[in-house]
Amino acid sequence: MEKTAHDIIIKPIITEKSMYAAAGRKYTFKVKKDSNKFEIAKAVEALFGVKVAKVNTMNVKGQMRRYGRFTGYRSDWKKAIVTLKPDSKGIEFFDSMY
């Protein structure tokens, strides 16, 4: 089954740190765990109509949470930081945030 761009990019990550990075043309997304850098770059280019310079990915371990006397972990996930080329336009969704 072919993965679409909407399958690969799950959601944008909106934090103070990611908003500061967005000013420097670096945008942060939560992505599917089995996607690679090439798939992520194609998905961002297809969804937002921009040119991607590079993609950095990292696997994030789920945090421990307690529910009363029971403990468990949130699920692990993958984060991608996408850097755009200097001649590319920005992503409007992030530009409207700051």
C-alpha positions as CSV (number, residue, x, y, z in Angstrom):
1,M,0.0,0.0,0.0
2,E,1.4,3.4,-1.0
3,K,1.9,6.0,1.8
4,T,0.4,9.4,1.1
5,A,1.8,12.7,2.4
6,H,-1.1,12.8,5.0
7,D,-0.1,9.3,6.2
8,I,3.5,10.4,6.8
9,I,3.0,13.8,8.4
10,I,0.9,13.3,11.5
11,K,0.8,16.8,13.0
12,P,3.0,19.9,13.5
13,I,4.7,20.4,16.8
14,I,3.9,23.8,18.4
15,T,6.2,24.6,21.3
16,E,8.2,27.7,22.2
17,K,11.4,26.0,21.0
18,S,9.9,25.0,17.6
19,M,8.5,28.5,17.1
20,Y,11.9,30.0,17.6
21,A,13.3,27.5,15.1
22,A,10.5,28.4,12.6
23,A,11.9,31.9,12.5
24,G,15.1,30.3,11.1
25,R,13.2,28.2,8.5
26,K,13.2,25.0,10.5
27,Y,9.8,23.4,11.0
28,T,9.0,20.5,13.4
29,F,6.5,17.7,12.7
30,K,5.4,14.5,14.4
31,V,5.8,11.8,11.7
32,K,5.0,8.1,11.2
33,K,7.6,5.9,12.9
34,D,8.5,3.8,9.8
35,S,9.0,6.8,7.5
36,N,12.5,7.8,6.3
37,K,14.0,11.2,5.5
38,F,13.3,11.0,1.8
39,E,9.6,10.2,2.3
40,I,9.3,13.1,4.9
41,A,10.9,15.6,2.5
42,K,8.6,14.6,-0.4
43,A,5.5,14.7,1.9
44,V,6.4,18.3,3.2
45,E,7.0,19.5,-0.4
46,A,3.7,18.0,-1.6
47,L,1.6,19.3,1.3
48,F,3.0,22.8,1.6
49,G,4.5,23.5,-1.8
50,V,8.0,24.4,-0.4
51,K,11.6,23.2,-1.2
52,V,13.3,21.1,1.5
53,A,17.0,21.5,2.1
54,K,17.4,18.8,4.7
55,V,15.6,16.6,7.2
56,N,16.7,15.7,10.7
57,T,14.8,12.9,12.5
58,M,14.8,11.5,16.0
59,N,13.0,8.8,17.9
60,V,11.4,10.1,21.0
61,K,10.9,7.7,23.9
62,G,7.4,7.8,25.6
63,Q,7.3,9.4,29.0
64,M,6.3,7.5,32.1
65,R,2.9,8.3,33.5
66,R,1.1,7.3,36.7
67,Y,-2.6,6.8,37.1
68,G,-3.2,6.4,40.8
69,R,-1.1,3.3,41.8
70,F,-0.7,2.1,38.2
71,T,2.3,3.2,36.1
72,G,2.8,3.0,32.4
73,Y,4.4,4.7,29.4
74,R,3.1,6.8,26.6
75,S,3.8,5.5,23.2
76,D,7.1,6.2,21.4
77,W,7.1,8.5,18.4
78,K,9.2,10.0,15.7
79,K,10.0,13.7,15.3
80,A,11.3,15.4,12.1
81,I,12.9,18.8,11.9
82,V,12.6,20.1,8.3
83,T,14.9,22.8,7.1
84,L,13.8,24.8,4.0
85,K,16.0,26.1,1.2
86,P,16.7,29.9,1.4
87,D,14.8,30.6,-1.9
88,S,11.7,28.7,-0.8
89,K,8.7,30.4,0.7
90,G,7.7,29.7,4.3
91,I,4.9,27.5,5.6
92,E,1.9,29.7,6.2
93,F,0.6,27.6,9.1
94,F,3.7,28.3,11.2
95,D,4.0,31.9,10.0
96,S,0.5,32.7,11.4
97,M,1.6,31.4,14.9
98,Y,4.2,34.0,15.7
